[in-house]
Amino acid sequence: MKISKQERREAKQLFRSCVNNGLLDENRVRQAVQAVITQKPRGFMGILSQLQRLVKLDLERRTAKVESATTLSPQEQAAVQSSLVAKYGPGLNLTFAQNPALLGGLRIQVGSDVYDGSVRERLDNLREAF
Amino acid sequence: MSNLLQEIEAQISGVKTAVTRQNVGIVREIGDGVAKIEGLTDAMLNEMLDFGNGVIGLALNLEETEVGAIILGDYTGVREGQEVRTTGKLLQVPVGKGLLGRVVNSLGQPVDGKGPIKSDVNYPVEKIAPGIIKRKSVSQPLQTGIMAVDAMIPIGRGQRELIIGDRSTGKTTIGVDTIINQARINKAAEAAGEKDFRPIYSIYVAVGQKQSNVARVISVLEEAGAMPYTIIVTATASDSATNQYLAPFAGASMGEWFMDNGMDALIIFDDLSKHAVAYRQVSLILKRPSGREAYPGDVFYLHSRLLERCARVSERYGNGSLTGLPIIETQAGDVSAYIPTNVISITDGQIYLETDLFYQGIRPAISVGLSVSRVGSAAQIKAMKQVAGRIKGDLAQFRELAAFAQFGSDLDAKTQAQLERGKRIVEVFKQPQYNPLPVEVQAAILWTVQNGFMDDVPVDKIKDFQAKLTDYLSSRKADLMGKISKEKALSDALVAELKATVTEFKQTYK
């Protein structure tokens, strides 16, 4: 579906109005979506899908995905969390996942930044070096 | 001892695999060599992107939520959802003397099957042209070996002279002739062991050409022995538009290396019309707004920043130069189209080739009235200035008279003489392709025609007379030619000698 410039602009305005102190206010987003659905302004489908995309990108930006080969102990999780919050500020959602393909070490992705200290990555780098 | 410690330290730090931050994105859209990538928040303009499996891209559009990138090389392996990384590097090509004699693509990779390129220096493809302080005005000649060009539209080192004309009017031939002449001069000087001789290295950039045409140019250059002084950069019609867009910039970087290292180089962009078309394709797929003839708004800047890189730098900065000969193909002689007017206004003059002249047998089909060189006359050698100073005016006058004389046959003796002289000058300027002439021979022949020694030779015999005179001058009177090329001017003594020589030749000519 093609989203027009006007719809993009309105979605952007809507998104801005939902931001409070630099952080996205979830309740306001819900209210905004409700309001758009009930009022049905011109091109509301385009506005909603663009808003959804903006919210998705914002969530991704503030989500830290921590992957490890084995499950991390609560102390280790707390250590990772505190160092990430120190770097990226508050409002960071952490998800912990297990990925045996990493073989060992951690892979942390925050938005489009990736910190890869896994054994898998090092092996790949080694293979490329040859 | 401290060296050893440093070495060990460096090796240890190399082994330590510190976790580094990487910036990644996900391919969201892919088509026609252009990808839209979500993420990549740290991407810089014109940065190289790593698509994995050796495929690289170039970030051209930085938008609010995504990055538009062109893919260099094979884009059929790139999939939606694939991870892309930034590299923090600009696109670079190998430069240096190791490229001479080679045929490379727009990334500087060899395509001639002669093994890897020997080069340890890389230059970024997009480079800012030398500034005002570094520059110097054009003052040294670049001999094309084409008499009509060297006499009437002289080109200097560091100049940008546009070659413009319809299809098949001999545009490429002028470029190839110039390359061959540089190789001839370089070889002669090397054989004579001249100390302060400055060779000119040539770069031929083929953009959007047929592969067969490029192969033909290569074989002509090989036959003429010009390849050891030439680099060929190809992005043929079958290469992707992204590669065609990059090829002239890659060629300019290779030329700039010669300029930066105090050498002289010549670059031929064949041709910039196709380059503009390739850039239009890339821009439209990137969804940039289009303007006149659907070209993007920055198509002028595209060519101006490319051609500004051709320059002459002053002694303090190495005294090098890069001469540019861009080629533009017009449609039905229309020089007022968008791209031709752009490039005409950027360059320091143009050589305009006409279809009509070409089919009248006047080859090279240079239209004297519309061709001009804005800075080259400062670079012409004195001998040439002495004999060719008035020739452009004479020819223009002849054209006017010839048009007038068609209506009536009763002409006074002076007009008749002017017409006859004009016909002979036109005849003298005809020159077969791939046959450049040394400048001293050009000067001697022009002196002969200007001083009336050809007036009693029938017009249809002029070519024969000229060929035999050239032979005579370069074989029997080589020392006279040597003197002219050394003195670079026709002194009274030389003129007297030249007069005696031509008179002597005319007695033997039948």
Interface residues (C-beta under 8 A of the other chain):
Chain A: R53 L54 L57 R61 Q109 G111 S112 D113 V114 Y115 D116 G117 R122 N125
Chain B: T17 V19 T20 R21 Q22 N23 V24 G25 E38 G39 L40 T41 D42 T65
